[in-house]
């Protein structure tokens, strides 16, 4: 029953997203084609901006609603080490980037599902794109027996993240530092998904020109 409900919800969320997406496209066309008119009456331009922002908020809510039905079921566990290894294998990593993957012995399975791979894919892609001239990507997998979780640190030697972004914008939906390349949902989605399974993602450190480090914590047992 649960899976059929998820399918139905996913179908309607998809339709709603398409309709809202159409509204946003029409707004963008108006803003481009009628720019000269808006200079005569900026109240229209302001109204369109508000509509576009509202449409973006609707998309955020529908995505979050859909995500609430993707959390793993009770008794569903995966090997984080295997997931990371597979994502690294499937990733297009330039030869100029050195990849170091360290892991404790006997890492327990974590309460997650196949969506976990997308979390690491988002983080690895961001790290790789931050090192266009090459660098080092280090992944460390640790078993934190005190907190009963598995911790994954992802550290790159890339461009780093500006402090104003790290302080308030980093995990916000539709915010991206990639200009036309990114849609601004990768880190936000990762955060929402991890929290839905009882995990977390934290920016440990970042320095312009020196690199960035994230910490992902994954629950070993199913959260209450």
C-alpha positions in Angstrom: 0.0 0.0 0.0 2.8 2.4 0.9 4.6 2.0 -2.4 1.3 2.5 -4.4 0.6 5.7 -2.4 4.2 6.9 -3.2 3.6 6.3 -6.9 0.4 8.3 -6.9 1.9 11.1 -5.0 4.9 11.2 -7.2 2.7 11.3 -10.3 0.7 14.3 -9.0 3.8 16.1 -7.8 5.3 15.7 -11.2 2.2 17.2 -12.9 2.2 20.1 -10.5 5.9 20.7 -11.0 5.3 20.8 -14.8 2.5 23.4 -14.4 4.5 25.6 -12.1 7.5 25.2 -14.3 5.4 26.4 -17.3 4.4 29.5 -15.3 8.1 30.3 -14.5 9.0 29.9 -18.2 6.2 32.3 -19.3 7.4 34.8 -16.7 10.9 34.7 -17.9 9.8 35.2 -21.5 7.7 38.2 -20.5 10.7 39.7 -18.6 12.9 39.3 -21.6 10.4 40.3 -24.4 8.7 43.2 -22.5 11.7 44.6 -20.6 11.2 48.1 -22.2 7.6 48.3 -21.0 8.6 47.4 -17.4 11.0 50.4 -17.3 7.9 52.6 -17.7 6.0 50.9 -14.9 8.2 49.0 -12.5 5.2 47.8 -10.5 4.5 45.1 -13.2 8.1 43.9 -13.0 7.9 43.8 -9.2 4.7 41.7 -9.4 6.2 39.3 -11.9 9.3 38.8 -9.6 7.0 38.0 -6.7 5.0 35.5 -8.8 8.3 33.8 -9.9 9.6 33.6 -6.4 6.3 32.1 -5.2 6.4 29.5 -8.0 10.0 28.6 -6.9 8.7 28.2 -3.3 5.9 25.9 -4.5 8.5 23.7 -6.3 10.5 23.5 -3.1 7.5 22.4 -1.1 6.4 19.8 -3.6 9.9 18.3 -3.9 10.1 18.2 -0.1 6.7 16.6 0.1 7.7 13.9 -2.4 11.0 13.3 -0.6 9.1 12.6 2.7 7.9 9.4 1.0 11.3 8.2 -0.2 12.8 7.5 3.2 13.9 3.9 3.7 11.5 1.5 5.3 12.2 -0.3 8.6 14.9 -2.9 8.2 16.3 -1.4 5.0 20.1 -1.0 5.2 22.9 -0.4 2.7 26.7 -0.5 2.8 27.9 3.1 2.7 31.4 1.8 1.6 29.9 0.0 -1.4 27.7 3.0 -2.3 30.7 5.4 -2.2 32.9 3.0 -4.2 30.2 2.6 -6.9 29.6 6.4 -7.2 33.4 7.0 -7.5 33.5 4.3 -10.2 30.7 5.9 -12.1 32.0 9.4 -11.8 33.9 11.2 -14.6 37.0 12.1 -12.5 39.8 13.9 -14.5 43.2 12.4 -14.4 44.5 15.6 -12.8 42.5 14.9 -9.6 43.9 12.5 -7.1 41.3 10.5 -5.2 42.0 9.0 -1.8 39.4 6.8 -0.2 40.1 5.7 3.4 37.9 3.5 5.5 37.8 1.9 8.9 37.5 -1.9 9.0 34.1 -3.4 9.8 32.0 -0.4 8.8 28.4 -1.4 9.7 25.5 -1.0 7.2 23.5 2.2 7.6 19.7 2.8 7.5 19.3 4.2 4.0 18.3 3.2 0.5 19.5 3.7 -3.1 18.9 7.5 -2.8 22.0 7.7 -0.7 24.1 7.4 -3.8 22.8 10.7 -5.1 24.0 12.4 -1.9 27.6 11.4 -2.6 27.2 12.1 -6.3 26.2 15.6 -5.5 29.1 16.1 -3.2 31.7 14.5 -5.5 30.5 16.5 -8.5 30.7 19.8 -6.6 34.2 18.9 -5.4 35.4 17.9 -8.9 34.0 21.1 -10.4 35.7 23.2 -7.8 39.1 21.8 -9.0 39.2 22.7 -12.8 43.0 22.7 -12.7 43.3 19.5 -10.7 43.7 18.7 -7.1 42.9 16.2 -4.4 39.7 14.6 -3.3 39.8 12.7 0.0 37.0 10.6 1.4 37.3 9.2 4.9 34.8 6.6 6.2 34.7 6.2 10.0 32.6 4.1 12.4 31.6 6.4 15.3 30.7 3.8 18.0 29.9 6.5 20.6 27.3 8.2 18.5 26.2 5.0 16.8 26.6 6.4 13.3 28.9 6.2 10.3 30.7 9.4 9.4 31.9 10.3 5.9 34.2 13.3 5.4 34.6 14.6 1.9 37.5 17.1 1.5 38.7 18.8 -1.7 41.5 21.2 -2.5 39.4 23.4 -4.7 38.3 27.0 -4.9 36.5 27.1 -1.6 33.2 28.6 -0.6 32.8 32.4 0.2 31.9 33.0 3.8 28.6 34.8 3.0 27.5 31.6 1.1 28.7 29.2 3.8 27.0 31.2 6.6 23.5 31.4 5.2 23.0 30.3 1.6 24.8 27.0 1.1 21.9 24.6 1.8 19.1 26.9 0.5 17.1 25.6 -2.5 17.7 27.2 -5.9 20.9 28.8 -4.9 23.9 27.9 -6.9 27.4 29.3 -7.4 27.7 27.6 -10.8 26.0 30.3 -12.8 24.2 28.6 -15.7 25.5 25.1 -14.8 23.6 24.4 -11.6 20.0 24.4 -10.6 20.8 24.9 -6.9 19.0 21.8 -5.6 21.9 19.3 -5.0 23.0 20.3 -1.5 19.4 21.2 -0.4 18.1 17.8 -1.6 21.0 16.0 0.1 20.3 17.8 3.4 16.5 17.0 3.2 17.1 13.4 2.3 19.7 12.8 5.0 17.5 14.4 7.7 14.6 12.2 6.5 16.6 9.1 7.4 18.0 10.5 10.7 21.3 11.7 9.3 23.0 15.1 8.8 25.3 17.0 6.5 27.6 19.7 7.9 30.1 22.1 6.3 33.2 21.4 8.4 35.4 24.1 6.9 36.1 26.0 3.7 38.8 28.5 2.7 39.0 30.4 -0.6 41.7 28.9 -2.7 42.4 26.0 -0.4 39.4 23.8 -0.4 36.3 22.6 1.4 35.3 19.8 3.7 31.9 18.3 4.4 30.8 15.7 7.0 28.0 13.3 6.4 26.6 11.3 9.4 24.5 8.2 8.7 22.4 6.3 11.2 23.4 2.7 11.9 20.0 1.9 13.4 16.6 3.1 12.4 15.7 6.5 14.1 12.6 6.5 16.2 
